[in-house]
Amino acid sequence: MENEVMVQEQTYEVASPFGSTENFQKLYDIGKMFASSSLVPDRYRGKPMDCAIAVDMANRMNVSPMMVMQQLYVVKGNPQWSGQACMSLIRGSQEYKNVRPVYTGKKGEGSWGCYIEAEKRKTGEIVKGTEVTIAMAKAEGWYDKNGSKWQTMPELMLAYRAAAFFARVYIPNALMGCAVEGEAEDIVRQAITAEDPFQGGAK
């Protein structure tokens, strides 16, 4: 898949930062090193604590700290994985193999959709994630949202949102309790609408 981020399992020698003051200081020093690098994304540059948290997450996930920094965003205080990171996390999972997006319906129409299919390594069982369609994207308000890529990159957006649904249901631990790109905003929007059904409309 285009722009996909590969996740490779790695082992790091960073002990639990909560085990001792020495461990926490070691993690913080590593965070400072990353924060001073010009190679980390701008949102982490000059922020040693954010980098230290990213390193701790990477250590617990057995992935590269750079993968976490590149694919974990903070939106209104909520950490979120990018959609493409979800696909990489699924493919990097020890539980599944032969992970692939499957497209359904007719391209360019509301029926056009995608779901993630994967095979369980131990049993060979084929698992199919939630199907996401253009009609669903429009009904949920994703398609017409300001700054949305649904109209310009629908094929990728279908796959990314399908990957997010699969990850949330079948490998929730890999997400480390974080939301997925767009998920937090959708929840907030839906909560506001539920409280005030006339929000944004005529009263």
C-alpha positions in Angstrom: 0.0 0.0 0.0 1.2 3.5 -0.9 3.0 5.4 1.9 2.8 2.4 4.2 5.0 2.4 7.3 6.7 -0.9 8.0 6.8 -2.1 11.6 9.6 -4.4 12.6 9.9 -6.0 16.0 13.0 -4.8 17.9 14.3 -5.2 21.4 15.5 -2.2 23.4 17.5 -2.2 26.7 15.4 0.6 28.2 14.1 -0.6 31.6 10.7 0.4 33.0 11.0 4.2 33.7 8.8 3.7 36.8 11.2 1.1 38.3 13.6 3.6 39.8 14.7 7.3 39.6 17.8 6.1 37.7 15.6 4.4 35.0 13.4 7.5 34.6 16.5 9.7 34.2 17.9 7.4 31.6 14.7 7.5 29.7 14.6 11.3 29.9 18.2 11.6 28.7 17.2 9.5 25.6 14.2 11.8 25.1 16.5 14.8 25.2 18.7 13.2 22.6 15.8 12.7 20.2 14.4 16.2 21.0 17.6 17.8 19.8 17.7 15.9 16.5 16.7 17.5 13.3 15.4 14.1 12.1 12.4 13.9 14.4 9.1 15.4 13.3 8.6 19.1 14.2 6.0 18.3 16.8 8.6 16.4 18.9 11.6 18.7 18.3 12.6 20.5 21.4 10.1 18.5 23.6 12.2 16.0 25.6 9.2 14.8 27.7 7.1 14.0 24.6 10.1 12.2 23.1 10.7 10.3 26.3 7.0 9.1 26.3 7.4 8.1 22.6 10.5 6.1 23.5 8.7 4.4 26.4 5.8 3.4 24.1 8.2 2.1 21.4 10.0 0.1 24.1 6.8 -1.6 25.2 5.6 -2.2 21.6 9.1 -3.4 20.5 9.1 -1.0 17.6 11.4 1.9 16.6 10.9 5.2 18.5 11.0 7.0 15.1 8.0 4.9 14.0 6.0 6.1 17.0 7.1 9.7 16.6 6.2 9.7 12.9 2.8 8.1 13.3 1.5 9.3 16.6 -0.2 12.7 16.6 -1.6 14.8 19.5 -4.9 16.5 18.5 -6.5 18.7 21.2 -4.6 16.7 23.9 -5.6 13.3 22.5 -2.8 11.1 21.2 -3.9 9.4 17.9 -2.3 6.9 15.6 -2.4 7.7 11.9 -4.5 5.4 9.7 -1.4 4.0 7.9 0.1 3.1 11.2 -2.8 0.9 12.0 -2.2 -1.2 8.9 1.5 -1.5 9.8 0.6 -2.5 13.4 -1.7 -5.2 12.1 0.9 -6.6 9.7 3.5 -6.4 12.5 1.2 -8.4 14.8 2.3 -11.9 15.9 -1.3 -13.0 15.7 -2.0 -12.4 12.1 -0.4 -12.9 8.7 -1.4 -12.3 5.0 -3.0 -9.0 5.9 -4.6 -7.2 3.0 -7.2 -4.6 2.1 -10.2 -6.0 0.1 -12.2 -3.6 -1.9 -15.9 -4.1 -2.6 -18.7 -2.4 -4.5 -18.3 -0.1 -7.5 -15.5 2.5 -7.6 -16.8 6.0 -7.5 -20.2 5.1 -6.0 -21.5 4.9 -2.5 -21.2 1.1 -2.5 -17.4 1.4 -3.0 -15.9 0.1 0.2 -13.0 -1.8 1.8 -12.4 -4.2 4.7 -9.2 -5.7 6.1 -8.8 -9.5 5.8 -6.2 -11.4 7.7 -5.3 -15.0 8.6 -4.7 -16.2 12.1 -1.2 -17.6 12.3 -2.1 -20.4 14.7 -5.4 -21.7 13.3 -5.5 -20.4 9.7 -8.9 -18.8 10.3 -9.7 -15.9 8.0 -10.8 -12.8 9.9 -12.6 -10.0 8.1 -12.8 -6.6 9.7 -15.6 -4.0 9.4 -16.4 -2.9 5.9 -16.1 0.9 5.4 -17.9 2.4 2.4 -18.2 5.8 0.8 -21.8 5.8 1.8 -20.8 5.3 5.4 -18.2 8.0 5.2 -20.8 10.5 4.0 -23.4 9.4 6.6 -20.8 9.7 9.4 -19.7 13.2 8.2 -16.2 12.1 7.4 -16.5 12.8 3.7 -17.4 16.4 3.8 -15.4 17.5 6.8 -13.1 20.5 6.4 -9.6 19.3 5.4 -10.9 15.8 4.6 -8.9 13.7 2.2 -12.0 11.5 1.4 -12.8 13.4 -1.8 -9.2 13.5 -3.2 -7.8 10.2 -1.9 -10.9 7.9 -1.3 -9.1 4.6 -2.0 -6.4 5.3 0.7 -9.0 6.7 3.2 -11.2 3.6 2.8 -8.2 1.3 3.5 -6.9 3.5 6.5 -10.3 3.7 8.2 -10.9 -0.1 7.6 -7.5 -0.7 9.2 -8.4 1.5 12.1 -11.6 -0.5 12.7 -9.8 -3.8 12.4 -7.0 -2.7 14.9 -9.6 -1.4 17.4 -11.5 -4.7 17.4 -8.8 -7.4 16.9 -5.5 -5.9 18.2 -6.5 -3.3 20.7 -3.5 -3.8 22.9 -1.2 -2.7 20.0 -2.9 0.7 20.0 -1.6 1.3 23.6 -4.9 2.9 24.6 -4.6 5.7 22.0 -7.3 6.7 19.6 -7.0 6.4 15.8 -6.7 9.4 13.5 -10.1 11.1 13.2 -11.7 9.0 15.9 -11.5 11.5 18.7 -13.0 14.3 16.6 -15.8 12.0 15.5 -16.6 11.1 19.1 -16.7 14.7 20.2 -18.9 15.7 17.2 -21.3 12.8 17.9 -21.4 13.7 21.6 -22.3 17.3 20.9 -25.0 16.3 18.4 -26.5 13.9 20.9 -26.7 16.6 23.6 -28.0 19.2 21.2 -29.6 17.8 18.0 -30.0 21.4 16.7 -26.2 22.1 17.0 -25.0 23.8 13.8 -28.5 24.1 12.4 -31.5 26.3 12.6 -33.1 26.7 16.0 
